[in-house]
Amino acid sequence: MKTVQISLNSIDKVKKFVNAISTFDFDFDLVSGRYVIDAKSIMGIFSLDLSKPIDLNIHSETDEESVMEAIKPYLVDASEEG
């Protein structure tokens, strides 16, 4: 499992993110505080506080490169955190 931080601070970003990860057959979880939701669930994502970065757990040992390429526009740059 790999964990990265992503930012989904607009409705358009949420829709594009769900479409991007839905092409993969394995599971993705979004973790915000004590809440863990299925990252492929648009309704679940909108139940989170989207004003802050969210942890994305990627449950795959294979195909990591193509996953990282697909989620690249949503990754939080370390210099942006604060």
N, C-alpha and C positions, 0 to 999 in steps of 0.2 A: 504494500500500500504506500502511496506517495501523497503528501499533503502540500498544497500550495495555497496562497492567498489570492483571491480574486475580488474584483469590484463589479457589481451589477447595479449601478446607480441610475439606470433609466429603463423604462418599459421596453424600449427597442433592444437594449443590450440583453435583457432577460430573455426575450424571444429568440434572438440570434444565438445566445449561449445554449439554450435548451435544444434548439435545432442542431447545433454543432455536436453536442455530446450524445444526442439521441442516436447518432449513426453508429455508436460503439455498443457492443453487446454486454459489456460489464457494468458494474454499479458505480455510481458517483453519489457521495453524500455531501451536503452542505452543513457546516457546523457553525452556529452562531450562539455563543454563550452555552446554555444547557440544551438548546434545541438542535436536533439532527433531523434533516429532511432529505428526501430523495431529490437529487439535483435535476432530475428529468421532469419534475413536477412544477409546472408554472405556478399553480395555485400555492404549492408549498413554499416556493421562493418568495412570493409576495407576502407570505406570513412573517417573513424575517425583516429585521431592521436593515434596509439596503443602503443606509447612509454611511455605513462602516464597511471595511473589507470583511470578507467571509472566508473561512477555511473550506477548501474543497478537498475531500478525501477521494482519491482515485484508487479503486479496488482492482488493480490489474498489475501483473508482473510482466506482461508482454505489451507490445504496441505503444510503449510509453512515448516514443518520439512523435508519432502521429497525433497522440492525444495532446501533447504539449503544443504542437503546431496549431491544433484546432482551438485551443483555449488561450493562445497567445494574446489576442486583443483584450482579454479580461484579466490578465495577470496584474497583480499589484507590484509596481516597481519598488524596490526597497527604499529608494530615495523619496518616494511619495508618502511613505508611512509617517504618521506623526500625530 
